[in-house]
Each structure stands twice: as structure tokens, then as C-alpha cells.
Amino acid sequence: MRTFTKPVAMILLLATACTAFGAGGGSLPTPTDQKFATRSPESQAQSAYNTGVKLIEKGDAFTADAARQTDERKQAKVREKARQAYAGALRKFAQAIEYQSTMYSAWNYLGYAQRKLGNYKDALLAYDRAIQLKPGYPEAIEYRGHAYLGLDRLSEAKEAYLTLFSGNRKLAASLLAAMQEWVGKHRGNAAGVDGAMLESFASWVTERSAIAGQTAALTREGAASAWN
């Protein structure tokens, strides 16, 4: 796992400012400067994390917009905006981890940004770290399942789904939808995926969709009977 260190440039900047002030060549720090200088690592980590989340939301909005575009040139421009937002988010989550290496939510979103940028293997490393820090972390399990799909690691994607299905049906449904999308995409263009493996996985997805539907119906019936 890559270990992030505090930026050297920031350390040098602070050192220069301190030297100038000690020599009488600098002005007194403003209240804002003092507040920034005394912020705890945890506070700085949370600030970077919050900015990263906003950039993720921005990137997701651009991605959805790109899917609606019918003009290829416009679609490419919007996709580039999404890529820039995800790249910016990646930097912010890396900063958050610099200040607080045990921030599992930052590791999870670091993986999300990596995955959206197409860096599936790096995404898996980040998700693994998030789950190591918080065992059973459902969001990381779901996102890791998406990364497995991106790498065509279908057996591991199945395991992720089954884990979620037993504990978080909403996230399980999200991953199942991604699996259905994966099947549709690869049936149109196998792209190196073995045909027999593709159809086997497609059958499994169809079976799990039926089970999920039946379970949801039973849950609704049980809830309804409880009110009678």
C-alpha cells in the first residue's frame, strides 16, 4: 500500500514564513493565518475529505449528463469535465489520508475516484484498505464489487453481491444493476470475455434477480400483514 507523506512544498513555505517573521522582515499573522496554522490534522483531513466528496458529486453529475448527450463532441467535453472532477477528488482524498491515515471513508472514496478514472487495480487497493480499517464496510464492499466487474473478476463480484444481499439489500441491488449492465455490454461486445463464462454469469445474474424480486415481494407482504 502506498504511503502518503506531507507535501514538502508546504513545509518549506511554513519554514520560510517563520524565518522571515523571526528576523523582523514579516508582518504579524492574521487571525485567519493563525487559525489555519493551529488546525489539527483531523480537521484538515475532514476539510479535504468534504471537498473531495463535493468533487465526486460533481463528477457523477457530469457522468450522468454525458450519458444523456447525443452529440459525440458534446459528450466528450462533458466526460472530460467528469474526469477532471474525479482527478481533483482523488487529490483531495489523498490529502485527507496524509493527515489521517486511518480515515476509512477517505480510503473508500479514494478507491471510488480511482475506479471512475479507470484505475481498477489501484481502486481495489484502496477498497481493501478501507475494509481493513472497518471490517464489513458495506459501501466499500459494493464499490469493490464494481471494480471487480471492471476487471472481469466475476467470481469475486458474485461474492461481494452475496455478502451485501445478506446485510444491505439496497447496496446489493445497486451492484446487481451494475452486473446486469455488464452482461448487456459484453453481449454486444465480448471484448475478450469467454463466451461460456459470459453466459454462465448472465444466468447467475438472472437467477439472483428473480430471487431478489421474490424476497422483496415476501418482505412487502410481511410488512403489510403486520399492519392488519
Order of alpha helices (4+ residues) and beta strands (2+ residues): alpha-alpha-alpha-alpha-alpha-alpha-alpha-alpha-alpha-alpha
